[in-house]
């Protein structure tokens, strides 16, 4: 699989997880939802830099 396809699947997985967490746990809690979303994106970013960034 190409590098662009791998990154696209990675971003799609991140979006699916963010939406699922929003709907399942933080529907009516804006600040908790925002913090959870930022945390999820930071974790995905750290994993990307650790495992996928092969420059």
N, C-alpha and C positions, 0 to 999 in steps of 0.2 A: 504494500500500500504506500502511496506517495506521502511525502511530508505534509503537503497541504491538506490532504484528506485526513491524516492523523490529527492535525491541529483542529480541523473542522469538527471531527468527532469529539475531541476533547472539550471544545467550547460548547458543543451541543450538550454534552453530559453535564457540564457546569450549569448551563441554563436550566436543564431539567431538574437538577438537584435544588437550585435556588427556588424555582417555582413550586416544587413539591414541599419544601420546607415552609415556604410562605403560606401555602394553602393548608397544610396539615397542622402547623404549630402556632403560627403568629398572625392569624387572620386579622385580629382587631388590635394588635399591639404594634404601633408604628415604629417606635424607637427600638424595641427588641428585634423587630423584623429587619430594620436597617442595620443594626449591629451584626445580626446573624448573616445577612447577605454580604456585608463587608468581610466578615470572618471567612465565609465560604470562598469568596473570590481570592482572598489572601492565601488561603490554604492551597487552592488550585494553582495560584501563581507560584508558590513555593515549590510545589511538585513539578510544575512545568520547568522552572529554572533548574531543578535538581536532575530530572530524568529526561526531558525532551530537548533541552537547549544544547545541541551538539554542534556549535559553531566552530 
